[in-house]
Amino acid sequence: MKHRARAAVAVAGLLVAALAACSSGSDSTTPGGATGTPDAVDAALKAGGELTYWSWTPSAKAQVEAFQKEFPNVKVNYVNAGTGNDHYTKLQNAVKAGSGAPDVAQIEYQALPQFALTGALVDLGQYGFNEFEKDYTASTWGSVKVGGGLYGLPQDSGPMALFYNKQVFDQHGIAVPKTWDEYVAAAEKLHAADPTKYITSDTGDAGFTTSMIWQAGGKPFTTDGKSVKINLQDAGTKKFTAMWSPLVEKKLVSSINGWSDEWYKALGDGTISTLLAGAWMPGVLESSVKDGAGKWAVAPLPTYDGKPVTAENGGGGQSVLKQSANPALAAGFVRWLNHDNGVKPFLESGGFPATTADLGSAAFKDKASAYFGGQQINQILTASAGQVATGWSYLPYQLYANSIFADTVGKSYLNSSHLDPSLADWQKSLVDYGGQQGFTVTTS
């Protein structure tokens, strides 16, 4: 979904308080007296009760209605507390205050470590949920595992692909690039043929940059408890910047801000001819770029050596907050949402799943898209879901990191300069901030 690639969220100033004073709500008892076991979830669903659920996903309302139809003895109060900044700030404030948090909350993969490591979330492993690992893609499952605990179940995924304007490519005789060298050459050819056209737009986005570093094999962030290592000059990061920086330096990428009205217009009229984004992007194009219908197509993300590999760009799941008075019931709701019958209304809303069974179903893979000229785009996207590079992790304060990206790396885009120096500036700021929050941060 489109919020995944927007400017990152700022919750600065809240993490240190959360680390010092985590909520201590129950995480193991149900009204029936059962402790945190697989049986406790079924018992809690049978006993019923009331839950509050915070989410902004398009499918949330339909899922809640379907759940309550199946479990009429459970009342779910659905609340859209806002997207991005609003949602996380309100959630972190509730964690800090020790009250006011929902029973269940939607949390993106990039934000999950911050809430898990501060003790705000229930470890769902106690309810037997670790047995579900085989039912999810490796990358999404890895994203809800933090420090040995399981702090949510994946809902959607965002394996990256190349979305391109086939009409523009055909007009200028540009072949679909399979490698990044070919992509850069396509950018040069297109802009030389028509200076009003650009291969893509990029004004400095943290989510995009980290995903591209991920695909290049970079592992700039590692966390072990409160020990954090940050190296934004590692081999994978350098591989990405060596490829992307020339596009910035030669002004071959548009300076139109993403998610603006101008950006949507540029996607429709061919000014911007490709998007490097997660598998949620088709829904954005279909709903917001009507003029692009029949023009766009999907291909695998270009790679450095032609071997298929990609990265996640966005996605998230649902977690149980420790403040929940009925964590077993909340866990049952999460299980239903992302493992049981709740997946169906999610798919019907246009979501791209994290569940391997749904990704592998012929009905999903072979569905033709009218917007994409009848192309069976999910064949490309589901293949990408199985080609995500392994070993990636986010910072335990990734939300803050994203919020200062524009102040550091963004300068390279303003000055049309190489990304490496500004990434070094970002790293220094992140090292300093981590130390202020009580982490031991190293760079080697």
Buried (B, 14 or more C-beta within 10 A) or exposed (E): BBBBBBBBBBBBEBBBBBBEBBBEBBBBBBBEEBEBBBBBBBBBBEBBBEBBBBBBBBBBBBBBEBBBEEBEEBEBEBBBBBBBBEBBBBBBBBBBEBEEBBBBBBBBBBBBBBBBBBBBBBBBBBBBBBEBEEBBBBBBBBBBBBEEBBBBBBBBBBBBBBBBBBBBBEBBEBEBBBBBBBBBBBBBBBBEEEEEBBBBBBBBBBBBBBBBBBBBBBBBBBBEEBEBBBBBBBEBBBBBBBBBBBBBBEEBBBEBBBBEEBBBBBBBBBBBBBBBBBBBBBBBBBEBBEEBBEBBBBBBBBBBEEEEBBBBBBBBBBBBBBBBBBBBBBBBBBBBBBBEEBBBBBBEBBBBBBBBEBBEBEEBBEEEBEBBBEBBBBBBBBBBBBBBBEEBBBBBBBBBBBBBBBEBBBBBBEEBBBBBBBBBBBBBBBBEBBEEBEBEBEBE
